[in-house]
Amino acid sequence: VLRAKVKEGLEARLEAQVEARTAELRAINAELVRARDRAEIAAIAKTKFLAAASHDIRQPLQAMALMLDTLRIRIDPGREDRLLGALNGALDAARGMLDGLLDYSRLDAGAITPARRTVALDALVADVAEGFAETARRRGLDLRIRGPRLDVLTDPAMMGRILRNLLANALRYTEAGGVLIACRHRGGRAVVEVWDTGPGIPEEERQSIFWEFHQGRRGGAGAGGLGLGLTIVDGLCRLLGHEMALASRVGRGSVFRIAMPLAPAITGPH
């Protein structure tokens, strides 16, 4: 009888402990669910805020750009023209930072869905490079494109953003020489490479350069910016399933490679 009572007491105590632990775990789980929900709501709110703020700030910037264009037509070449060029560069930098913030917020919130289709990679590269031709010319840098016509399977808007960020980064850190964008057909895939003759990236920085808001230690023309360009490149490549690689030699330059699938060949009726 005594043994039975002891056993009963132990079982009751064990059952109470299990119930208490179960209740504690349920409370922790409920708090985790609430925290997750709050985080999701905060992420959505942050995305909406950044989108609205970017839109609102873009409007006066666009108006300023139009006024600068009007002034450029009216003034004589010379010192004033150089001043307007500097103002235009500042506006471009501000718009670039806003675009970067918006892209980052959308990536962070998982609000970007790839729309893959057949894209002429060489034409996309040429279009992106054209937008940087004047920047390269002003800085005395060569900007070249090489490669055959290649049709790839990608999202053209996302791939365009990847190329713009890589090209902007290459030009920002290159003081002399130039930048080359090369398209290649390699191993059954298309590869686009962005080469620069900048200072190169030390081994210890080759992971951290892709972190959010990371600022490289290379200085020079590379100063400024938000440190989001390569973070966005990495995120977009992951979404698209495109493989990215980096090679660099300190004092010689760097190359970023993006590999993507070739578009299926289109064959007509026999």
Accessible surface in RSA format (square Angstrom, percent):
REM  Atomic radii and reference values for relative SASA: ProtOr
REM  Chains: A
REM  Algorithm: Lee & Richards
REM  Probe-radius: 1.40
REM  Slices: 20
REM RES _ NUM      All-atoms   Total-Side   Main-Chain    Non-polar    All polar
REM                ABS   REL    ABS   REL    ABS   REL    ABS   REL    ABS   REL
RES VAL A   1   144.95  95.4 103.93  94.1  41.03  98.9 107.74  93.6  37.21 100.9
RES LEU A   2   137.15  76.4 131.52  94.1   5.63  14.1 133.01  93.4   4.14  11.1
RES ARG A   3   213.18  89.5 206.90 105.5   6.28  15.0  79.98 109.3 133.20  80.7
RES ALA A   4    58.16  53.5  48.16  74.3  10.00  22.7  55.07  77.6   3.09   8.2
RES LYS A   5   136.76  66.7 127.90  78.5   8.86  21.1  75.00  67.5  61.77  65.8
RES VAL A   6    81.93  53.9  74.23  67.2   7.70  18.6  80.88  70.3   1.05   2.9
RES LYS A   7   129.04  63.0 127.05  78.0   1.99   4.7  71.24  64.1  57.80  61.6
RES GLU A   8   120.27  69.1 116.45  88.1   3.83   9.1  37.81  73.1  82.46  67.3
RES GLY A   9    36.38  44.9   0.00   N/A  36.38  44.9  32.87  90.2   3.51   7.9
RES LEU A  10   101.30  56.4  97.52  69.8   3.78   9.5  97.70  68.6   3.60   9.7
RES GLU A  11    91.23  52.4  87.54  66.2   3.69   8.8  39.01  75.4  52.22  42.6
RES ALA A  12    60.11  55.3  50.75  78.3   9.36  21.3  55.45  78.1   4.66  12.3
RES ARG A  13   153.93  64.6 147.12  75.0   6.81  16.2  46.30  63.3 107.63  65.2
RES LEU A  14   109.82  61.2 108.34  77.5   1.48   3.7 109.43  76.9   0.39   1.0
RES GLU A  15   105.85  60.8 101.00  76.4   4.84  11.5  35.25  68.2  70.60  57.6
RES ALA A  16    56.72  52.1  49.37  76.2   7.35  16.7  52.58  74.1   4.13  10.9
RES GLN A  17   106.39  59.5  98.57  72.0   7.81  18.6  39.60  84.3  66.79  50.7
RES VAL A  18    82.78  54.5  79.69  72.1   3.09   7.5  82.62  71.8   0.16   0.4
RES GLU A  19   105.10  60.3  97.81  74.0   7.29  17.4  40.39  78.1  64.71  52.8
RES ALA A  20    64.49  59.3  50.65  78.2  13.84  31.5  59.23  83.4   5.25  13.9
RES ARG A  21   126.59  53.2 124.07  63.2   2.52   6.0  50.07  68.4  76.52  46.4
RES THR A  22    47.55  33.8  46.83  47.5   0.72   1.7  31.64  42.5  15.91  24.1
RES ALA A  23    57.05  52.5  50.04  77.2   7.01  15.9  52.13  73.4   4.92  13.0
RES GLU A  24    85.62  49.2  78.75  59.6   6.87  16.4  32.61  63.1  53.00  43.3
RES LEU A  25    89.95  50.1  86.76  62.1   3.20   8.0  86.92  61.0   3.04   8.2
RES ARG A  26   169.84  71.3 162.92  83.1   6.91  16.5  59.35  81.1 110.49  67.0
RES ALA A  27    61.62  56.7  49.93  77.1  11.69  26.6  58.58  82.5   3.04   8.1
RES ILE A  28    83.20  47.3  80.01  59.6   3.20   7.7  83.05  59.8   0.15   0.4
RES ASN A  29    88.40  61.0  87.51  84.6   0.89   2.1  16.25  39.1  72.15  69.7
RES ALA A  30    38.80  35.7  32.77  50.6   6.03  13.7  38.16  53.7   0.64   1.7
RES GLU A  31    76.58  44.0  76.58  57.9   0.00   0.0  44.46  86.0  32.12  26.2
RES LEU A  32   111.13  61.9 107.02  76.6   4.11  10.3 107.38  75.4   3.74  10.1
RES VAL A  33    57.09  37.6  55.71  50.4   1.38   3.3  57.05  49.6   0.04   0.1
RES ARG A  34   121.32  50.9 119.38  60.9   1.94   4.6  57.75  78.9  63.57  38.5
RES ALA A  35    39.88  36.7  35.04  54.1   4.84  11.0  35.90  50.5   3.98  10.6
RES ARG A  36   133.26  56.0 126.10  64.3   7.16  17.1  60.14  82.2  73.12  44.3
RES ASP A  37    54.08  37.9  53.09  52.8   0.99   2.3  20.49  48.2  33.60  33.5
RES ARG A  38   131.74  55.3 126.95  64.7   4.79  11.4  72.31  98.8  59.43  36.0
RES ALA A  39    62.60  57.6  50.18  77.4  12.42  28.2  58.13  81.9   4.47  11.8
RES GLU A  40    91.60  52.6  88.01  66.6   3.59   8.6  35.88  69.4  55.73  45.5
RES ILE A  41   117.10  66.6 115.78  86.3   1.32   3.2 116.53  83.9   0.57   1.6
RES ALA A  42    59.44  54.6  49.80  76.9   9.63  21.9  56.06  78.9   3.38   8.9
RES ALA A  43    28.86  26.5  25.10  38.7   3.76   8.6  28.48  40.1   0.38   1.0
RES ILE A  44    92.74  52.8  91.82  68.4   0.92   2.2  92.74  66.8   0.00   0.0
RES ALA A  45    54.40  50.0  45.97  70.9   8.43  19.2  50.96  71.8   3.44   9.1
RES LYS A  46    83.81  40.9  77.10  47.3   6.70  16.0  57.84  52.1  25.97  27.7
RES THR A  47    18.76  13.3  18.76  19.0   0.00   0.0  18.76  25.2   0.00   0.0
RES LYS A  48   141.78  69.2 134.72  82.7   7.07  16.8  85.73  77.2  56.05  59.7
RES PHE A  49   135.17  67.6 128.51  79.6   6.66  17.3 134.66  81.6   0.51   1.5
RES LEU A  50    30.67  17.1  30.65  21.9   0.02   0.1  30.65  21.5   0.02   0.1
RES ALA A  51    39.32  36.2  34.79  53.7   4.53  10.3  35.12  49.5   4.20  11.1
RES ALA A  52    54.97  50.5  46.20  71.3   8.77  20.0  54.54  76.8   0.44   1.2
RES ALA A  53    25.76  23.7  19.27  29.7   6.49  14.8  25.33  35.7   0.43   1.1
RES SER A  54     2.17   1.8   2.11   2.8   0.07   0.2   0.00   0.0   2.17   3.0
RES HIS A  55   102.82  56.2 102.71  71.4   0.10   0.3  70.23  72.4  32.59  37.9
RES ASP A  56    86.30  60.5  79.15  78.8   7.15  16.9  25.72  60.5  60.59  60.4
RES ILE A  57    82.29  46.8  80.61  60.0   1.68   4.1  82.29  59.3   0.00   0.0
RES ARG A  58    55.69  23.4  55.69  28.4   0.00   0.0  22.15  30.3  33.55  20.3
RES GLN A  59   100.25  56.1  93.42  68.3   6.83  16.3  29.42  62.6  70.83  53.7
RES PRO A  60    71.02  51.8  64.20  58.5   6.82  24.8  70.67  58.3   0.35   2.2
RES LEU A  61    20.03  11.2  20.03  14.3   0.00   0.0  20.03  14.1   0.00   0.0
RES GLN A  62    89.47  50.0  87.89  64.2   1.58   3.8  23.24  49.5  66.23  50.2
RES ALA A  63    44.71  41.1  40.39  62.3   4.32   9.8  43.46  61.2   1.24   3.3
RES MET A  64    90.90  47.1  89.61  59.3   1.29   3.1  72.19  61.4  18.71  24.8
RES ALA A  65    13.53  12.4  13.36  20.6   0.17   0.4  13.36  18.8   0.17   0.5
RES LEU A  66   122.99  68.5 121.36  86.8   1.63   4.1 121.62  85.4   1.37   3.7
RES MET A  67   112.23  58.1 109.80  72.7   2.43   5.8  71.44  60.7  40.79  54.0
RES LEU A  68    13.65   7.6  13.57   9.7   0.08   0.2  13.57   9.5   0.08   0.2
RES ASP A  69    69.39  48.6  67.52  67.2   1.88   4.4  24.02  56.5  45.37  45.2
RES THR A  70    60.82  43.3  59.43  60.3   1.38   3.3  35.14  47.2  25.68  38.8
RES LEU A  71    83.67  46.6  83.67  59.9   0.00   0.0  83.67  58.8   0.00   0.0
RES ARG A  72    81.65  34.3  71.58  36.5  10.07  24.0  46.76  63.9  34.89  21.1
RES ILE A  73   147.34  83.8 119.52  89.0  27.83  67.1 125.83  90.6  21.51  58.4
RES ARG A  74   184.99  77.7 149.81  76.4  35.18  83.8  48.52  66.3 136.47  82.7
RES ILE A  75    49.48  28.2  32.73  24.4  16.76  40.4  37.98  27.3  11.50  31.2
RES ASP A  76   113.44  79.5 108.00 107.5   5.44  12.9  27.32  64.3  86.12  85.9
RES PRO A  77   123.14  89.7 100.82  91.9  22.32  81.1 103.35  85.3  19.79 123.0
RES GLY A  78    30.75  37.9   0.00   N/A  30.75  37.9  26.16  71.8   4.59  10.3
RES ARG A  79   167.37  70.3 161.18  82.2   6.19  14.7  57.21  78.2 110.16  66.8
RES GLU A  80    88.14  50.6  87.90  66.5   0.24   0.6  34.81  67.3  53.33  43.5
RES ASP A  81    54.74  38.3  51.97  51.7   2.78   6.6   3.85   9.1  50.90  50.8
RES ARG A  82   167.48  70.3 153.06  78.0  14.42  34.3  79.73 109.0  87.75  53.2
RES LEU A  83    95.60  53.2  90.69  64.9   4.91  12.3  94.99  66.7   0.61   1.6
RES LEU A  84    11.22   6.3  11.22   8.0   0.00   0.0  11.22   7.9   0.00   0.0
RES GLY A  85    22.53  27.8   0.00   N/A  22.53  27.8  19.54  53.6   2.99   6.7
RES ALA A  86    66.74  61.4  46.21  71.3  20.52  46.7  58.51  82.4   8.23  21.8
RES LEU A  87    82.37  45.9  80.69  57.7   1.68   4.2  81.24  57.1   1.13   3.0
RES ASN A  88    38.46  26.5  38.46  37.2   0.00   0.0   0.94   2.3  37.51  36.3
RES GLY A  89    23.94  29.5   0.00   N/A  23.94  29.5  17.65  48.4   6.29  14.1
RES ALA A  90    62.61  57.6  47.94  74.0  14.67  33.4  56.17  79.1   6.44  17.1
RES LEU A  91     9.74   5.4   8.91   6.4   0.83   2.1   9.63   6.8   0.11   0.3
RES ASP A  92    67.54  47.3  58.16  57.9   9.38  22.2  27.72  65.2  39.82  39.7
RES ALA A  93    56.22  51.7  42.95  66.3  13.27  30.2  54.53  76.8   1.69   4.5
RES ALA A  94    29.42  27.1  27.01  41.7   2.41   5.5  27.97  39.4   1.45   3.8
RES ARG A  95    63.82  26.8  63.82  32.5   0.00   0.0  22.58  30.9  41.24  25.0
RES GLY A  96    39.42  48.6   0.00   N/A  39.42  48.6  30.74  84.3   8.69  19.5
RES MET A  97    77.51  40.1  73.20  48.4   4.31  10.3  64.86  55.1  12.65  16.8
RES LEU A  98    18.71  10.4  18.62  13.3   0.09   0.2  18.62  13.1   0.09   0.2
RES ASP A  99    35.01  24.5  34.07  33.9   0.95   2.2   3.34   7.9  31.67  31.6
RES GLY A 100    12.00  14.8   0.00   N/A  12.00  14.8  11.94  32.8   0.06   0.1
RES LEU A 101    50.07  27.9  50.07  35.8   0.00   0.0  50.07  35.2   0.00   0.0
RES LEU A 102    29.66  16.5  29.66  21.2   0.00   0.0  29.66  20.8   0.00   0.0
RES ASP A 103    17.96  12.6  17.96  17.9   0.00   0.0   2.51   5.9  15.46  15.4
RES TYR A 104    34.25  16.0  34.25  19.5   0.00   0.0  17.24  13.0  17.02  21.0
RES SER A 105     0.06   0.1   0.00   0.0   0.06   0.1   0.06   0.1   0.00   0.0
RES ARG A 106    90.79  38.1  90.79  46.3   0.00   0.0  13.42  18.3  77.37  46.9
RES LEU A 107    34.90  19.4  17.84  12.8  17.06  42.9  18.77  13.2  16.14  43.4
RES ASP A 108    75.78  53.1  43.76  43.6  32.02  75.7   9.02  21.2  66.76  66.6
RES ALA A 109    36.47  33.5   5.09   7.9  31.38  71.4   9.92  14.0  26.55  70.3
RES GLY A 110    64.68  79.8   0.00   N/A  64.68  79.8  34.20  93.8  30.48  68.3
RES ALA A 111    57.27  52.7  27.96  43.1  29.31  66.7  38.81  54.6  18.47  48.9
RES ILE A 112    20.65  11.7  12.59   9.4   8.06  19.4  13.36   9.6   7.28  19.8
RES THR A 113   117.70  83.7  96.42  97.8  21.27  50.7  65.71  88.3  51.99  78.6
RES PRO A 114    28.93  21.1  14.40  13.1  14.53  52.8  14.40  11.9  14.53  90.3
RES ALA A 115    68.92  63.4  58.87  90.8  10.05  22.9  67.20  94.6   1.72   4.6
RES ARG A 116   115.02  48.3  84.53  43.1  30.49  72.6  27.79  38.0  87.23  52.9
RES ARG A 117   140.66  59.1 135.61  69.1   5.06  12.0  58.36  79.8  82.30  49.9
RES THR A 118    61.03  43.4  46.79  47.4  14.24  33.9  31.28  42.0  29.75  45.0
RES VAL A 119    12.84   8.5   9.71   8.8   3.13   7.6  12.84  11.2   0.00   0.0
RES ALA A 120    24.08  22.1  15.85  24.5   8.23  18.7  15.85  22.3   8.23  21.8
RES LEU A 121     0.00   0.0   0.00   0.0   0.00   0.0   0.00   0.0   0.00   0.0
RES ASP A 122    40.95  28.7  37.18  37.0   3.77   8.9  14.85  35.0  26.10  26.0
RES ALA A 123    56.54  52.0  44.93  69.3  11.62  26.4  51.93  73.1   4.61  12.2
RES LEU A 124    26.48  14.7  21.54  15.4   4.95  12.4  25.80  18.1   0.68   1.8
RES VAL A 125     0.57   0.4   0.26   0.2   0.32   0.8   0.57   0.5   0.00   0.0
RES ALA A 126    47.72  43.9  42.91  66.2   4.81  10.9  43.21  60.8   4.51  11.9
RES ASP A 127    91.29  63.9  80.86  80.5  10.43  24.7  19.38  45.6  71.91  71.7
RES VAL A 128     5.13   3.4   0.51   0.5   4.63  11.1   4.33   3.8   0.80   2.2
RES ALA A 129     5.14   4.7   4.39   6.8   0.75   1.7   4.62   6.5   0.52   1.4
RES GLU A 130   131.29  75.4 114.75  86.8  16.54  39.4  45.33  87.7  85.96  70.2
RES GLY A 131    64.55  79.6   0.00   N/A  64.55  79.6  36.18  99.3  28.37  63.5
RES PHE A 132    34.54  17.3  34.54  21.4   0.00   0.0  34.54  20.9   0.00   0.0
RES ALA A 133    51.23  47.1  45.26  69.9   5.96  13.6  46.91  66.1   4.32  11.4
RES GLU A 134    81.50  46.8  78.07  59.1   3.43   8.2  50.34  97.4  31.17  25.4
RES THR A 135    45.42  32.3  45.27  45.9   0.14   0.3  24.51  32.9  20.91  31.6
RES ALA A 136     1.97   1.8   1.97   3.0   0.00   0.0   1.97   2.8   0.00   0.0
RES ARG A 137   156.72  65.8 138.62  70.7  18.10  43.1  74.22 101.4  82.50  50.0
RES ARG A 138   124.00  52.1  87.95  44.8  36.05  85.8  44.33  60.6  79.66  48.3
RES ARG A 139    80.19  33.7  54.55  27.8  25.64  61.0  45.24  61.8  34.94  21.2
RES GLY A 140    64.07  79.0   0.00   N/A  64.07  79.0  36.18  99.3  27.89  62.5
RES LEU A 141    11.14   6.2   0.45   0.3  10.70  26.9   1.05   0.7  10.09  27.2
RES ASP A 142    91.67  64.2  87.42  87.0   4.25  10.0  13.08  30.8  78.59  78.4
RES LEU A 143    41.37  23.0  10.71   7.7  30.66  77.1  10.71   7.5  30.66  82.5
RES ARG A 144   118.31  49.7 114.49  58.4   3.81   9.1  53.34  72.9  64.97  39.4
RES ILE A 145    74.47  42.4  47.34  35.3  27.13  65.4  47.34  34.1  27.13  73.6
RES ARG A 146   140.66  59.1 133.98  68.3   6.68  15.9  49.52  67.7  91.14  55.2
RES GLY A 147    49.81  61.4   0.00   N/A  49.81  61.4  13.44  36.9  36.37  81.4
RES PRO A 148    74.23  54.1  61.60  56.2  12.64  45.9  73.47  60.7   0.76   4.7
RES ARG A 149   158.97  66.7 133.76  68.2  25.21  60.0  62.26  85.1  96.72  58.6
RES LEU A 150    14.39   8.0  12.40   8.9   1.99   5.0  14.39  10.1   0.00   0.0
RES ASP A 151    52.27  36.6  44.95  44.7   7.32  17.3  11.78  27.7  40.49  40.4
RES VAL A 152     0.00   0.0   0.00   0.0   0.00   0.0   0.00   0.0   0.00   0.0
RES LEU A 153    57.38  32.0  57.25  41.0   0.13   0.3  57.25  40.2   0.13   0.3
RES THR A 154     0.00   0.0   0.00   0.0   0.00   0.0   0.00   0.0   0.00   0.0
RES ASP A 155    10.95   7.7  10.95  10.9   0.00   0.0   0.21   0.5  10.74  10.7
RES PRO A 156    30.73  22.4  28.21  25.7   2.52   9.2  28.55  23.6   2.18  13.6
RES ALA A 157    73.60  67.7  59.66  92.1  13.94  31.7  69.84  98.4   3.76  10.0
RES MET A 158    13.74   7.1  11.72   7.8   2.01   4.8  13.30  11.3   0.44   0.6
RES MET A 159     0.00   0.0   0.00   0.0   0.00   0.0   0.00   0.0   0.00   0.0
RES GLY A 160     1.27   1.6   0.00   N/A   1.27   1.6   1.27   3.5   0.00   0.0
RES ARG A 161    53.04  22.3  53.04  27.0   0.00   0.0   8.64  11.8  44.41  26.9
RES ILE A 162     0.00   0.0   0.00   0.0   0.00   0.0   0.00   0.0   0.00   0.0
RES LEU A 163     2.17   1.2   1.65   1.2   0.53   1.3   1.65   1.2   0.53   1.4
RES ARG A 164    86.86  36.5  86.20  43.9   0.66   1.6  35.44  48.4  51.42  31.2
RES ASN A 165    18.65  12.9  13.62  13.2   5.03  12.1   2.93   7.0  15.72  15.2
RES LEU A 166     2.14   1.2   0.52   0.4   1.62   4.1   0.53   0.4   1.61   4.3
RES LEU A 167     0.35   0.2   0.35   0.3   0.00   0.0   0.35   0.2   0.00   0.0
RES ALA A 168    27.03  24.8  22.40  34.6   4.62  10.5  24.56  34.6   2.46   6.5
RES ASN A 169    15.72  10.8  15.64  15.1   0.08   0.2   3.14   7.5  12.58  12.2
RES ALA A 170     3.47   3.2   2.40   3.7   1.06   2.4   3.40   4.8   0.07   0.2
RES LEU A 171     4.58   2.6   4.52   3.2   0.06   0.2   4.58   3.2   0.00   0.0
RES ARG A 172    88.36  37.1  80.47  41.0   7.89  18.8  16.98  23.2  71.38  43.3
RES TYR A 173    21.79  10.2  17.55  10.0   4.24  11.0   6.63   5.0  15.16  18.7
RES THR A 174     0.00   0.0   0.00   0.0   0.00   0.0   0.00   0.0   0.00   0.0
RES GLU A 175   108.02  62.0  88.10  66.7  19.92  47.4  55.09 106.6  52.93  43.2
RES ALA A 176    72.33  66.5  63.36  97.8   8.98  20.4  66.72  94.0   5.61  14.9
RES GLY A 177    43.87  54.1   0.00   N/A  43.87  54.1  32.34  88.8  11.53  25.8
RES GLY A 178     9.07  11.2   0.00   N/A   9.07  11.2   5.86  16.1   3.21   7.2
RES VAL A 179     2.90   1.9   0.00   0.0   2.90   7.0   1.23   1.1   1.66   4.5
RES LEU A 180    24.05  13.4  23.21  16.6   0.84   2.1  23.21  16.3   0.84   2.3
RES ILE A 181     1.95   1.1   1.95   1.4   0.00   0.0   1.95   1.4   0.00   0.0
RES ALA A 182     3.34   3.1   3.34   5.1   0.00   0.0   3.34   4.7   0.00   0.0
RES CYS A 183     4.94   3.7   1.52   1.7   3.42   8.0   0.25   0.6   4.69   5.1
RES ARG A 184    87.68  36.8  85.37  43.5   2.31   5.5  16.62  22.7  71.07  43.1
RES HIS A 185   113.42  62.0  83.42  58.0  29.99  76.7  55.19  56.9  58.23  67.8
RES ARG A 186   117.47  49.3 111.20  56.7   6.26  14.9  55.45  75.8  62.02  37.6
RES GLY A 187    78.47  96.8   0.00   N/A  78.47  96.8  44.14 121.1  34.34  76.9
RES GLY A 188    55.90  68.9   0.00   N/A  55.90  68.9  31.04  85.2  24.87  55.7
RES ARG A 189    95.93  40.3  95.93  48.9   0.00   0.0  31.59  43.2  64.34  39.0
RES ALA A 190     0.00   0.0   0.00   0.0   0.00   0.0   0.00   0.0   0.00   0.0
RES VAL A 191     8.91   5.9   8.91   8.1   0.00   0.0   8.91   7.7   0.00   0.0
RES VAL A 192     0.73   0.5   0.38   0.3   0.35   0.8   0.38   0.3   0.35   0.9
RES GLU A 193     0.54   0.3   0.54   0.4   0.00   0.0   0.00   0.0   0.54   0.4
RES VAL A 194     1.79   1.2   1.36   1.2   0.43   1.0   1.36   1.2   0.43   1.2
RES TRP A 195    90.82  36.4  90.64  43.9   0.18   0.4  90.51  48.3   0.31   0.5
RES ASP A 196    15.38  10.8   8.15   8.1   7.24  17.1   1.16   2.7  14.22  14.2
RES THR A 197    72.94  51.9  57.29  58.1  15.65  37.3  57.29  76.9  15.65  23.7
RES GLY A 198     6.27   7.7   0.00   N/A   6.27   7.7   4.05  11.1   2.22   5.0
RES PRO A 199    53.00  38.6  42.86  39.1  10.13  36.8  50.13  41.4   2.87  17.8
RES GLY A 200     2.37   2.9   0.00   N/A   2.37   2.9   0.00   0.0   2.37   5.3
RES ILE A 201     0.56   0.3   0.56   0.4   0.00   0.0   0.56   0.4   0.00   0.0
RES PRO A 202    32.49  23.7  31.51  28.7   0.98   3.6  32.49  26.8   0.00   0.0
RES GLU A 203   127.34  73.1 115.26  87.2  12.07  28.7  58.17 112.5  69.16  56.5
RES GLU A 204   125.87  72.3  92.48  70.0  33.39  79.5  61.15 118.3  64.71  52.8
RES GLU A 205     7.56   4.3   7.56   5.7   0.00   0.0   6.50  12.6   1.06   0.9
RES ARG A 206    60.53  25.4  53.53  27.3   7.00  16.7  18.95  25.9  41.57  25.2
RES GLN A 207   144.34  80.7 138.64 101.3   5.70  13.6  45.85  97.6  98.49  74.7
RES SER A 208    13.07  11.0  12.65  16.9   0.41   1.0   9.43  20.1   3.64   5.1
RES ILE A 209     8.99   5.1   2.84   2.1   6.16  14.8   2.92   2.1   6.07  16.5
RES PHE A 210    37.21  18.6  30.10  18.6   7.11  18.5  30.10  18.2   7.11  20.4
RES TRP A 211   152.43  61.2 150.96  73.1   1.47   3.4 134.00  71.4  18.43  29.9
RES GLU A 212    88.63  50.9  73.35  55.5  15.28  36.4  12.63  24.4  76.01  62.1
RES PHE A 213   107.80  53.9  91.77  56.8  16.03  41.7  91.88  55.7  15.92  45.6
RES HIS A 214    48.50  26.5  34.64  24.1  13.86  35.5  28.37  29.2  20.14  23.4
RES GLN A 215    84.37  47.2  69.89  51.1  14.48  34.5  49.32 105.0  35.04  26.6
RES GLY A 216    20.75  25.6   0.00   N/A  20.75  25.6   0.79   2.2  19.96  44.7
RES ARG A 217   167.78  70.4 133.43  68.0  34.34  81.8  78.28 107.0  89.50  54.2
RES ARG A 218    48.37  20.3  18.19   9.3  30.18  71.9  14.87  20.3  33.50  20.3
RES GLY A 219    37.46  46.2   0.00   N/A  37.46  46.2  31.59  86.7   5.87  13.1
RES GLY A 220    58.38  72.0   0.00   N/A  58.38  72.0  33.58  92.2  24.80  55.6
RES ALA A 221    43.57  40.1  15.99  24.7  27.59  62.8  29.09  41.0  14.48  38.4
RES GLY A 222     2.99   3.7   0.00   N/A   2.99   3.7   0.45   1.2   2.54   5.7
RES ALA A 223    78.65  72.3  51.48  79.4  27.18  61.8  60.58  85.3  18.07  47.9
RES GLY A 224    48.71  60.1   0.00   N/A  48.71  60.1  36.28  99.6  12.43  27.8
RES GLY A 225    39.91  49.2   0.00   N/A  39.91  49.2  15.04  41.3  24.87  55.7
RES LEU A 226    56.02  31.2  46.82  33.5   9.20  23.1  48.90  34.3   7.12  19.2
RES GLY A 227    20.83  25.7   0.00   N/A  20.83  25.7  14.60  40.1   6.22  13.9
RES LEU A 228     4.85   2.7   3.20   2.3   1.66   4.2   3.20   2.2   1.66   4.5
RES GLY A 229    32.80  40.4   0.00   N/A  32.80  40.4  23.48  64.4   9.32  20.9
RES LEU A 230    13.28   7.4  10.05   7.2   3.23   8.1  10.05   7.1   3.23   8.7
RES THR A 231    17.95  12.8  15.27  15.5   2.68   6.4  15.16  20.4   2.79   4.2
RES ILE A 232     1.40   0.8   1.40   1.0   0.00   0.0   1.40   1.0   0.00   0.0
RES VAL A 233     0.00   0.0   0.00   0.0   0.00   0.0   0.00   0.0   0.00   0.0
RES ASP A 234    30.89  21.6  30.89  30.7   0.00   0.0   0.73   1.7  30.16  30.1
RES GLY A 235    16.59  20.5   0.00   N/A  16.59  20.5  15.46  42.4   1.13   2.5
RES LEU A 236     5.30   3.0   5.30   3.8   0.00   0.0   5.30   3.7   0.00   0.0
RES CYS A 237     2.80   2.1   2.77   3.1   0.03   0.1   2.77   7.0   0.03   0.0
RES ARG A 238   180.29  75.7 153.44  78.2  26.85  63.9  61.57  84.1 118.72  71.9
RES LEU A 239    68.63  38.2  55.18  39.5  13.45  33.8  58.59  41.2  10.03  27.0
RES LEU A 240     7.20   4.0   0.00   0.0   7.20  18.1   0.00   0.0   7.20  19.4
RES GLY A 241    63.61  78.4   0.00   N/A  63.61  78.4  34.81  95.5  28.80  64.5
RES HIS A 242     9.73   5.3   0.91   0.6   8.82  22.6   1.46   1.5   8.27   9.6
RES GLU A 243    98.60  56.6  89.15  67.4   9.46  22.5  39.28  76.0  59.32  48.4
RES MET A 244    42.77  22.1  13.93   9.2  28.84  68.7  13.93  11.8  28.84  38.2
RES ALA A 245    46.51  42.8  40.03  61.8   6.48  14.7  46.39  65.3   0.12   0.3
RES LEU A 246    41.16  22.9  10.35   7.4  30.80  77.4  10.86   7.6  30.30  81.5
RES ALA A 247    41.71  38.3  37.44  57.8   4.27   9.7  41.34  58.2   0.37   1.0
RES SER A 248    14.65  12.4   0.00   0.0  14.65  33.7   2.69   5.7  11.96  16.8
RES ARG A 249   154.77  65.0 150.37  76.7   4.40  10.5  61.06  83.5  93.71  56.8
RES VAL A 250   101.07  66.5  76.94  69.7  24.13  58.1  76.94  66.9  24.13  65.4
RES GLY A 251    59.53  73.4   0.00   N/A  59.53  73.4  31.02  85.1  28.51  63.8
RES ARG A 252   154.74  65.0 137.32  70.0  17.43  41.5  44.98  61.5 109.76  66.5
RES GLY A 253     8.12  10.0   0.00   N/A   8.12  10.0   4.45  12.2   3.68   8.2
RES SER A 254     5.72   4.8   1.83   2.4   3.89   9.0   3.63   7.7   2.09   2.9
RES VAL A 255     5.21   3.4   5.21   4.7   0.00   0.0   5.21   4.5   0.00   0.0
RES PHE A 256     6.39   3.2   6.30   3.9   0.09   0.2   6.30   3.8   0.09   0.2
RES ARG A 257    61.24  25.7  60.67  30.9   0.57   1.3  18.07  24.7  43.17  26.2
RES ILE A 258     0.19   0.1   0.19   0.1   0.00   0.0   0.19   0.1   0.00   0.0
RES ALA A 259     9.44   8.7   8.09  12.5   1.34   3.1   8.09  11.4   1.34   3.6
RES MET A 260     1.16   0.6   0.00   0.0   1.16   2.8   1.16   1.0   0.00   0.0
RES PRO A 261    58.11  42.4  56.87  51.8   1.24   4.5  58.11  48.0   0.00   0.0
RES LEU A 262    49.68  27.7  35.48  25.4  14.20  35.7  35.48  24.9  14.20  38.2
RES ALA A 263    15.29  14.1   1.09   1.7  14.20  32.3   1.09   1.5  14.20  37.6
RES PRO A 264    96.80  70.6  79.34  72.3  17.46  63.5  90.72  74.9   6.08  37.8
RES ALA A 265    93.72  86.2  58.40  90.1  35.32  80.3  67.73  95.4  25.99  68.9
RES ILE A 266   159.66  90.9 125.51  93.5  34.14  82.3 128.78  92.7  30.88  83.8
RES THR A 267   113.93  81.0  85.97  87.2  27.95  66.6  59.66  80.1  54.27  82.0
RES GLY A 268    51.22  63.2   0.00   N/A  51.22  63.2  29.55  81.1  21.67  48.5
RES PRO A 269   143.13 104.3 107.69  98.2  35.44 128.8 119.43  98.6  23.70 147.3
RES HIS A 270   227.49 124.3 153.83 106.9  73.66 188.4 139.86 144.1  87.64 102.0
END  Absolute sums over single chains surface
CHAIN  1 A    16532.2      13522.2       3010.0       9931.4       6600.8
END  Absolute sums over all chains
TOTAL         16532.2      13522.2       3010.0       9931.4       6600.8
